Amino acid sequence: MPATKPKVVVYTAEWCPWCHRAMDWLREHKIVFEAKDVEKDPKAGEEMIKKSGQQGIPVILINDKVITGFDVEELKKALKIK
């Protein structure tokens, strides 16, 4: 049975440099993700706060794991990348 792909969501905003770095890193590792702009979509912002308890971005959800900020080591661990 093939491994299932993780569900990855990045809560972001256009002006956020760390958000762009996180999304670029995910693209480099060929990780499919959904970007949710918390400024353009207030419901996404509410969802992010509810799931993470954080108001700062980026917040990255990998399945049910919450990663706040652009933390490469946490991303690697959650995505099982060496």
C-alpha positions, 0 to 999 in steps of 0.5 A: 500500500503506498504511503499517503501524502501528508496534508500540508497547510501554510497560513501566510500573508503576501508581505511575510518573508518567512512565509515565502521562505517556508513555501519555497522550502516546501516546493524545493522538497516537492511537498504539495501544500495549500496556502491560506492568506490570513489577510485576504481570508479572515476565516483562515485567520480564525481557523489558524488561531483556533488550531495553533493558538498563534497569531503570528505567521507562518503557521504550518499544519502537517496533518495535525501537527502545528509548526509555528514559524519557519523551522526547518528541523521541525518540518523535516521531522514532521515530513520524514525528510532527512 
